[in-house]
């Protein structure tokens, strides 16, 4: 009984103490709670690099056309670093296979695609219609779409300057041209080369052999040999390999590099190289794509824009000829000189450009005749 009373008294004492503690707690001033520090904001995710692809008609080691385009691609990588990722496919034929390759490049996530030869025009148009989120750039063509534009270089300016050198250096007054495919671009280069030669030597005539391919070293060699056997002592080309220069070297004649500096392929034969620098255009197009400013249209760049030059003139080219070339280059750059200024007649004697008239780009883009001094007829022409 005593134990029960003790237990009850203890319970009452505990309850009283708890209640007193509660009353003291209620009267205690509440300490302020420190505000939680704001969470550090996560850095904005880095934009994914723009994927860019190139379709090449020849091998990157051709020493000429494709080599020049690939140098332009490398200039892109140097300019934009990790903002872009580039890739290329070489030896893509100008056939139905081109559509397959270009479509695969688009499907693989490449958002800017450069097709680097005339024969890709129709395949690229077809793919561009199905891939509206991809931007397509076609070299040397004339057809565009909302998401496809064209670009070209005024290679005829380099051809003219090479002609100035050829006209001064020839001993036989017979020049030879190894030509690829009979389209306005190539015809324009043959004619400009001849006009350049005639500007310093009215006696020259030009022979042409067509190989109907851009890159075929054996055929180019055969054509060059044929021209030499026909009396040409200086060779020019609108093909992609160094085979023409190599042939001239082997046979003791002279020749030019084309699209890239080909000096190393025939140092004794080499007179100069008419080169293309694609880097400035590729950088411009990529910058527009990265900044959301890309738009369809047509671009045709030359000496003025830094896309065309003639380099590595041989030591035995006379000083006055070198000065003439530099004058032409300066005139092309500042607009004071025009290659295609009349009077110009074709090789049948028909006037094509009247005296003091300067041909516009539309005229040049559809060129389908040989100027006076070029022998023969254009394949397929009337």
C-alpha positions as CSV (number, residue, x, y, z in Angstrom):
1,X,0.0,0.0,0.0
2,X,2.9,2.3,0.9
3,X,4.5,1.4,-2.4
4,X,1.4,2.4,-4.4
5,X,1.3,5.8,-2.6
6,X,5.0,6.3,-3.4
7,X,4.4,5.5,-7.1
8,X,1.5,7.9,-7.3
9,X,3.5,10.7,-5.7
10,X,6.4,10.1,-8.1
11,X,4.0,10.2,-11.1
12,X,2.5,13.5,-9.9
13,X,6.0,15.0,-9.4
14,X,7.1,14.0,-12.9
15,X,3.9,15.5,-14.4
16,X,4.4,18.7,-12.4
17,X,8.0,19.0,-13.7
18,X,7.0,18.4,-17.3
19,X,4.2,21.0,-17.0
20,X,6.6,23.5,-15.4
21,X,9.1,22.9,-18.2
22,X,6.4,23.5,-20.8
23,X,5.5,26.8,-19.2
24,X,9.1,27.9,-19.1
25,X,9.4,26.9,-22.8
26,X,6.4,29.0,-23.7
27,X,8.0,32.0,-22.1
28,X,11.4,31.5,-23.9
29,X,12.2,33.9,-26.7
30,X,12.5,32.0,-30.0
31,X,15.8,32.2,-31.7
32,X,15.7,33.2,-35.4
33,X,16.4,30.5,-37.9
34,X,19.2,31.4,-40.4
35,X,18.0,31.6,-44.0
36,X,19.2,28.8,-46.2
37,X,21.9,29.9,-48.7
38,X,20.5,29.9,-52.2
39,X,21.5,26.9,-54.3
40,X,24.2,27.7,-56.8
41,X,22.7,27.8,-60.3
42,X,23.9,25.1,-62.6
43,X,26.0,26.4,-65.6
44,X,24.0,26.6,-68.9
45,X,24.6,23.5,-70.9
46,X,27.1,23.9,-73.7
47,X,25.5,24.0,-77.1
48,X,26.1,20.9,-79.2
49,X,28.6,21.4,-81.9
50,X,27.3,22.0,-85.4
51,X,27.8,18.9,-87.5
52,X,29.1,19.8,-91.0
53,X,29.8,17.3,-93.8
54,X,31.5,17.5,-97.2
55,X,31.0,15.3,-100.2
56,X,34.1,15.2,-102.5
57,X,34.1,14.0,-106.1
58,X,37.8,12.9,-105.9
59,X,40.3,11.9,-103.2
60,X,41.6,14.4,-100.7
61,X,45.1,13.6,-102.0
62,X,44.4,14.6,-105.6
63,X,46.7,17.6,-105.3
64,X,44.1,19.9,-106.9
65,X,40.4,20.5,-106.6
66,X,39.4,18.2,-103.7
67,X,42.7,18.9,-101.9
68,X,41.7,22.6,-102.1
69,X,38.3,22.0,-100.7
70,X,39.7,19.9,-97.9
71,X,42.1,22.7,-97.0
72,X,39.0,24.9,-96.7
73,X,37.4,22.3,-94.3
74,X,40.6,22.4,-92.2
75,X,40.4,26.2,-92.1
76,X,36.9,25.8,-90.6
77,X,38.1,23.5,-87.8
78,X,40.9,26.0,-87.0
79,X,38.5,29.0,-87.0
80,X,35.6,27.5,-84.9
81,X,37.3,24.8,-82.8
82,X,34.8,22.8,-80.7
83,X,31.8,24.7,-82.0
84,X,31.7,22.4,-85.0
85,X,32.5,18.9,-86.0
86,X,33.3,18.1,-89.6
87,X,33.5,15.0,-91.7
88,X,33.9,14.2,-95.4
89,X,33.3,11.4,-97.9
90,X,35.7,11.3,-100.8
91,X,35.3,9.7,-104.3
92,X,31.5,10.3,-104.5
93,X,30.6,9.8,-108.1
94,X,28.4,12.2,-110.0
95,X,25.6,9.6,-110.3
96,X,22.7,8.2,-108.4
97,X,25.1,7.2,-105.7
98,X,25.6,10.8,-104.8
99,X,22.0,11.1,-103.6
100,X,22.5,8.1,-101.3
101,X,25.7,9.5,-99.8
102,X,24.2,13.0,-99.3
103,X,21.0,11.6,-97.8
104,X,23.0,9.5,-95.4
105,X,25.0,12.6,-94.3
106,X,21.8,14.4,-93.6
107,X,20.3,11.5,-91.8
108,X,23.4,11.2,-89.6
109,X,22.7,14.6,-88.1
110,X,24.8,16.9,-90.3
111,X,23.0,20.2,-90.4
112,X,25.3,21.9,-93.0
113,X,26.3,19.9,-96.1
114,X,28.7,21.0,-98.8
115,X,28.5,19.2,-102.2
116,X,31.7,20.1,-104.0
117,X,31.0,19.4,-107.7
118,X,28.6,20.4,-110.4
119,X,27.1,16.9,-110.9
120,X,25.7,16.9,-107.3
121,X,23.2,19.6,-108.2
122,X,20.1,17.4,-108.9
123,X,20.8,14.9,-106.1
124,X,21.2,17.7,-103.6
125,X,18.0,19.4,-104.7
126,X,16.1,16.1,-104.2
127,X,17.5,15.5,-100.7
128,X,17.0,19.1,-99.7
129,X,13.3,18.8,-100.4
130,X,13.0,15.9,-97.9
131,X,15.4,17.4,-95.3
132,X,14.1,20.9,-94.6
133,X,16.0,21.2,-91.3
134,X,19.4,20.8,-93.1
135,X,21.2,23.5,-95.0
136,X,22.8,22.5,-98.3
137,X,25.6,24.2,-100.2
138,X,26.3,23.3,-103.8
139,X,29.5,24.2,-105.5
140,X,29.4,25.5,-109.1
141,X,25.7,24.9,-109.7
142,X,22.8,27.3,-110.6
143,X,19.8,25.8,-108.9
144,X,18.7,26.8,-105.4
145,X,15.9,26.0,-102.9
146,X,14.8,27.5,-99.6
147,X,17.5,25.4,-97.8
148,X,20.0,25.0,-100.6
149,X,22.2,27.7,-102.1
150,X,25.1,27.7,-104.6
151,X,28.7,28.9,-104.3
152,X,31.5,29.1,-106.8
153,X,34.9,30.6,-107.4
154,X,35.8,32.7,-110.4
155,X,38.4,30.2,-111.6
156,X,38.5,32.0,-115.0
157,X,40.4,34.8,-113.4
158,X,43.2,32.4,-112.5
159,X,43.0,30.9,-116.0
160,X,43.4,34.4,-117.5
161,X,46.5,35.2,-115.4
162,X,48.0,31.8,-116.4
163,X,47.3,32.7,-120.0
164,X,49.3,35.9,-119.7
165,X,52.3,33.8,-118.6
166,X,51.7,31.1,-121.3
167,X,51.5,33.7,-124.1
168,X,54.8,35.2,-123.0
169,X,56.6,31.9,-122.6
170,X,55.5,29.8,-125.5
171,X,58.0,29.2,-128.3
172,X,55.6,27.2,-130.6
173,X,52.7,29.6,-130.2
174,X,50.6,26.5,-129.6
175,X,49.0,26.0,-126.2
176,X,47.2,22.9,-125.0
177,X,44.3,22.4,-122.6
178,X,43.3,19.1,-121.0
179,X,39.6,19.7,-120.3
180,X,37.2,17.8,-118.1
181,X,33.5,18.1,-118.9
182,X,32.0,20.5,-121.4
183,X,30.0,22.8,-119.1
184,X,30.1,26.6,-119.0
185,X,32.6,26.6,-116.1
186,X,35.2,24.7,-118.1
187,X,34.5,26.5,-121.4
188,X,34.9,29.8,-119.6
189,X,38.3,28.8,-118.3
190,X,39.6,27.6,-121.7
191,X,38.5,30.9,-123.3
192,X,39.9,33.0,-120.4
193,X,43.2,31.2,-120.6
194,X,43.3,32.0,-124.4
195,X,42.3,35.6,-123.9
196,X,45.1,36.1,-121.4
197,X,47.6,34.6,-123.8
198,X,46.4,36.7,-126.7
199,X,46.7,39.8,-124.5
200,X,50.5,39.5,-124.8
201,X,50.9,37.3,-127.9
202,X,48.1,37.6,-130.6
203,X,49.7,34.7,-132.5
204,X,48.8,32.0,-130.0
205,X,46.3,29.2,-130.7
206,X,44.8,26.7,-128.3
207,X,44.2,23.1,-128.8
208,X,41.8,21.2,-126.5
209,X,41.4,17.5,-125.6
210,X,38.4,16.5,-123.5
211,X,38.6,13.6,-121.1
212,X,35.0,13.8,-119.8
213,X,36.0,13.2,-116.2
214,X,37.2,15.4,-113.4
215,X,39.8,13.0,-112.0
216,X,41.3,10.3,-114.1
217,X,45.1,10.5,-114.1
218,X,45.7,7.9,-116.9
219,X,43.3,9.8,-119.2
220,X,44.8,13.1,-118.3
221,X,48.3,11.8,-119.1
222,X,47.1,10.5,-122.4
223,X,45.5,13.8,-123.3
224,X,48.5,15.8,-122.3
225,X,50.8,13.5,-124.4
226,X,48.5,14.0,-127.4
227,X,48.6,17.8,-127.1
228,X,52.4,17.7,-126.8
229,X,52.6,15.5,-129.9
230,X,50.3,18.0,-131.6
231,X,52.8,20.8,-131.1
232,X,51.8,22.4,-127.7
233,X,54.8,23.4,-125.7
234,X,52.7,24.8,-122.7
235,X,49.9,22.9,-121.1
236,X,46.9,24.1,-119.1
237,X,44.2,21.9,-117.5
238,X,40.7,22.0,-116.0
239,X,41.1,18.5,-114.4
240,X,41.8,17.6,-110.8
241,X,45.1,15.7,-110.7
242,X,48.7,16.7,-111.2
243,X,49.0,14.3,-114.2
244,X,49.2,17.1,-116.8
245,X,52.1,18.8,-115.0
246,X,53.9,15.5,-114.5
247,X,53.6,14.7,-118.2
248,X,55.0,18.1,-119.1
249,X,57.9,17.5,-116.7
250,X,58.6,14.0,-118.2
251,X,58.6,15.4,-121.8
252,X,60.5,18.6,-121.2
253,X,57.6,21.0,-121.7
254,X,55.9,23.6,-119.4
255,X,52.6,23.5,-117.6
256,X,50.5,25.0,-114.8
257,X,49.2,23.8,-111.5
258,X,45.4,24.0,-111.1
259,X,43.2,24.6,-108.0
260,X,46.2,24.0,-105.7
261,X,49.9,24.8,-105.8
262,X,51.3,21.8,-107.7
263,X,54.9,23.0,-107.9
264,X,56.2,19.8,-106.2
265,X,54.7,17.5,-108.8
266,X,56.9,19.0,-111.6
267,X,59.3,21.7,-110.5
268,X,61.1,22.0,-113.8
269,X,57.9,22.2,-115.8
270,X,55.9,24.4,-113.4
271,X,55.2,27.9,-114.6
272,X,52.7,28.9,-111.9
273,X,49.6,27.6,-110.2
274,X,46.2,29.1,-110.4
275,X,44.8,28.3,-106.9
276,X,41.4,28.5,-105.1
277,X,41.1,29.4,-101.4
278,X,37.8,28.0,-100.3
279,X,38.4,28.9,-96.6
280,X,36.9,32.4,-96.6
281,X,33.6,31.2,-98.1
282,X,33.4,28.1,-95.8
283,X,34.0,30.3,-92.8
284,X,31.4,32.8,-93.8
285,X,28.7,30.1,-94.5
286,X,29.4,28.3,-91.2
287,X,29.3,31.5,-89.2
288,X,25.9,32.3,-90.7
289,X,24.6,28.8,-89.8
290,X,25.9,29.1,-86.2
291,X,24.3,32.5,-85.8
292,X,21.0,31.6,-87.4
293,X,21.6,34.1,-90.3
294,X,22.0,31.5,-93.1
295,X,19.8,32.2,-96.2
296,X,19.6,30.8,-99.7
297,X,21.2,32.6,-102.6
298,X,24.2,32.4,-104.9
299,X,27.8,33.5,-104.3
300,X,30.6,33.8,-106.9
301,X,33.9,34.8,-105.4
302,X,37.2,35.7,-107.1
303,X,40.4,37.7,-106.6
304,X,38.4,40.5,-105.0
305,X,37.3,38.3,-102.1
306,X,40.6,36.4,-101.7
307,X,39.3,33.2,-103.3
308,X,41.5,33.2,-106.4
309,X,45.2,33.8,-106.9
310,X,48.1,32.8,-109.0
311,X,51.2,31.7,-107.0
312,X,54.7,30.3,-107.3
313,X,55.6,31.8,-110.6
314,X,58.7,30.3,-112.0
315,X,62.0,32.1,-111.8
316,X,62.4,32.3,-115.6
317,X,59.1,34.1,-116.1
318,X,60.2,37.5,-117.4
319,X,59.9,40.4,-114.9
320,X,57.7,42.4,-117.3
321,X,55.3,39.4,-117.5
322,X,55.2,39.0,-113.7
323,X,54.4,42.8,-113.5
324,X,51.6,42.3,-116.1
325,X,50.1,39.5,-114.0
326,X,50.3,41.7,-110.9
327,X,48.6,44.5,-112.7
328,X,45.8,42.2,-113.8
329,X,45.4,40.9,-110.2
330,X,45.2,44.5,-108.9
331,X,42.6,45.4,-111.5
332,X,40.5,42.4,-110.7
333,X,40.7,43.2,-107.0
334,X,39.7,46.9,-107.3
335,X,37.3,46.4,-110.2
336,X,39.3,48.5,-112.7
337,X,39.9,45.5,-115.1
338,X,37.4,43.2,-116.8
339,X,38.5,40.0,-118.6
340,X,35.3,39.7,-120.5
341,X,35.2,43.1,-122.2
342,X,34.4,43.5,-125.9
343,X,35.1,43.3,-128.6
344,X,35.2,39.5,-128.3
345,X,34.5,37.2,-131.2
346,X,34.1,33.4,-131.3
347,X,36.2,31.1,-133.4
348,X,33.7,31.3,-136.3
349,X,34.2,35.1,-136.5
350,X,30.8,36.0,-134.9
351,X,30.9,38.9,-132.4
352,X,29.8,37.7,-129.0
353,X,30.5,40.8,-127.0
354,X,30.4,44.3,-128.5
355,X,33.2,46.8,-128.1
356,X,33.4,48.3,-124.6
357,X,30.6,46.1,-123.3
358,X,31.4,44.1,-120.2
359,X,29.8,40.6,-120.0
360,X,27.6,40.1,-116.9
361,X,27.5,37.0,-114.8
362,X,24.4,35.7,-116.6
363,X,26.3,35.7,-119.9
364,X,29.3,34.1,-118.3
365,X,27.2,31.5,-116.6
366,X,25.8,30.2,-119.9
367,X,29.0,30.4,-122.0
368,X,28.8,27.9,-124.9
369,X,31.3,29.0,-127.5
370,X,35.1,29.0,-128.1
371,X,36.8,32.4,-128.5
372,X,38.9,33.2,-131.5
373,X,42.1,31.2,-131.3
374,X,40.6,28.1,-129.8
375,X,40.5,25.3,-132.3
376,X,37.7,22.8,-132.9
377,X,34.1,22.6,-131.6
378,X,32.7,22.1,-128.1
379,X,31.5,18.5,-127.7
380,X,27.7,18.4,-128.1
381,X,27.7,22.0,-129.4
382,X,26.3,23.1,-132.7
